[in-house]
Amino acid sequence: TRQGIGTETSSGGMAEQPAGQPAKVVAPDGAADDFFGISVAISGDTAIIGAYADDVGENIDQGSAYIFVREGTTWIQQQKLTATDGSAGDRFGISVDLSGDTTVIGANGDDIGGNSDQGSAYVFVRAGVTWTQQQKLTATDGMTDDRFGYGVTISGSTVVVGSNGNDVGGNTDQGSAYIYAKTGM
């Protein structure tokens, strides 16, 4: 179901956003300690908001991200995004970015193979009103505690993913960034 977000009235209903006033959006299924709003991005009339500590099913702190679209003066939730392979502690939504109909979402707590908190990033694409996971990005040289996905950005056909815990040479937590060219999306 689509949730309308505007200025809350005293009766608990929703009203249109008054001219010049900000609209407050919240996760319709929000809970304590979800950290909704930890990351935000906007492109045109579409916004994405991360909630990296959202519990998804039994997975504590798996994380999620919410897509909102503006219809007139009201922001409507279009979809809640989660990783298809998500698990507890992934922190999906720690970082988000949006460019047109493509979004990239970081999950810096994702365990890859035997590497705890190596991290990953997910690319979702919108067709009509539906967002679908298209790709999972990981560092081919990733290691434990790299935290790949701590920062993400997208511009045109390029995605950049930060790995702030990456050790470089003898430098612990020097950090690095990986640049990907989108193909086939």
Secondary structure, 3 states (H helix, E strand, C coil): CCCEECEECCCCCEECCCCCCCCCCCCCCCCCCCCEEEEEEEECCEEEEEECCCCECCECCCEEEEEEEEECCEEEEEEEECCCCCCCCCCEEEEEEEECCEEEEEECCCCECCECCCEEEEEEEEECCEEEEEEEECCCCCCCCCCEEEEEEEECCEEEEEECCCCECCECCCCEEEEEECCCC
